[in-house]
């Protein structure tokens, strides 16, 4: 197994070879991969894989990469690199180095690799917002401090640290724990914590619960694991990211939220946890068009905005359309006494009319089948009786899954 060192040798040749040599000095076999888009011969830098070899993995061939236009060439080489790394059977980890262009080129291939495969990116943009580069993956971003433009006493130290980090990750892999309990994903927010904590505790005897904070990236990470086949089931109690996507909050998981559920047919119990709110940053960051709305300061960095009945109709349509694309065993529960801790009688976001608009829309537009069922529950989402109903449905879909032999789920007692 080998550590892959990736970058554009036409502009970063000395730095990448230094990085490669430090990984090798740490005792890890290496493969140096050139992803230059200039089309110039970089054989003097002695890559193990040339840029033309990488480009040949583009679905339209190498000519689609070397177009002479930097923007389109970088995008095409990024697609080719992603296909290249996924084709390798000896890749134990990957490290890249570059500026904004190199970071944009290399990190999509890192995101395509499974969670747990070591990934280190030395980048000039790593001290800013790196969410577009990291996404739902486990990429370690290391700020280059100086530009990746020559070797000096600073860059040698930073690149050396990156090389040793990768070598250490490869040489000291964390062995998988006991695999006797299937993995179950759960989504949580602060205002649904009592429910998810209860579910996780009651599942723990037969399942290994993985809890994801529903802040946009959390939902994406959960669904990445679903797409990777790592989760045996999902208890998606907190779908607040859909509210942010529809209304324009800061915690959107994008338009593909619930897409992995449809693609994988994974057993799924969902709900509308925290859909009563759209999330923004500090109070002064709330867009001006929302300043006259019902706002609740959750903490100095997070401001919540109560969703309206009209917004809940749109959110309900999104959820219904997504559920209709799911052919696996689906249960979706609607808590009639409130969808969050602060959507209860006497609490600031209690609004039965807004909740009713959400529930009625989901019921109206979801197409019911034998395995796709929507049910109202006479409880607040954090009530123990709601957790009882979630686990009862989970046991039911687990039994369905056992019968169809699509996964190794075992039945859990409610």
C-alpha angles and dihedrals in degrees: 000000000000143000112236118217111198134187148103107295093190090070105015102035099128093044094049094048089049089051091048092049093051091051089049092047088056089061102261122124111238142208117200111210123194118209098173113150099198092090091228120138109261096179090121087072089053101226117190089220119031125219089247090055090052092045090054087070091068109109089237095044134250094303089068088062103045097057099138090242110105097209097051092039093055092048092048094045089050090056091047092049091051091053090044097054092045089055094056119101097187100053109124096165142341137225127185137180130199152107125272093298095047091046091052090048099047107035097067088063090050091050089053091060120089121270108267097037104118113254125177125176121189105202143167089223098050094105093064135056103319097173092110090056101039100036112162093335133100099246114154107220117204119192111232093213092202120043116275088250110115137340120281137148091280099044092046090056095046095044090045091053090051091049093050091046091055093044091050093049091050096043096045105040117177107245116231115262124232109317096200093103120063117232118251123190121219128183120217143178128184090261093053097042097111091056097046094043089053093048093048092050093049094045096048097089093063104016140041105234119213112196119204123195106232097230098126098268089053093061091044091051092050092050091046088059090047090052089048091056092241098121121072093196143351131228098193099187098154115055096160090126087074090058090053091048094050099041101031109258127153098251101064117145089200133249094303095068105137090015093113090053090058095043096048102036086220115171106266139190112181141175142177099260113170093356085131088079144059116203130229135164124253117346093261090056094064108115113255094243088065099045094103093052129101103277130183123194104224092179134330091280100040128058120183125209121201113239117235128228091257092050090048090055089057092045090048091052091052091051094045093049091049093048091049088060091056116093098174124089105300131182121176119187127200116203105214095196096057141315097232144020090269095043095077132100110294093015124115098250098042104135115151092182093056091047091048090055089053095047095044092050093051092047092047098049105033109095105223121221135168089274101029109072133166117198135180117224122202094227145079112265091249096050117112090234089061090052088050090055093047091053092045090056091043091056089050096052090043088057090048090051093049089051093052091041094226095136142359097258116148124207118268123206115238 
